[in-house]
Amino acid sequence: MNKKHFYEHLIETSELSLSLGDLELSQEERIELIHIVRKNMHYIVIDIVLSELPENEKKVFLKNMHEEDNEVTWKHLKENIKDVEEKIREASRKALREHIRDIREK
């Protein structure tokens, strides 16, 4: 099952796919690298959100996320974190640049 996380529309991974395409990797290796990067991005987003949310709103966020109600999750985040989408975009761009740099150096 490949559920869509609430933030996926903010994360652009085409450059990652292109970078992987330049390497001599099997299909399985490409899929595994993409899976690792996506997992890492998930942890980065959760860290940003939990770092920015007031203490009393963290459990609400985790409950909303667990229930996979993206609309409710976004509403809650936008009410509690200023510029939350931009913060996620920026952190994800930075992390993807680092992953791509690491991949190209190998």
Summary of the structure (lengths in Angstrom):
residues: 106
radius of gyration: 15.3
end to end distance: 30.7
largest distance: 48.3
contacts: 257
relative contact order: 0.18
helix: 77%
strand: 0%
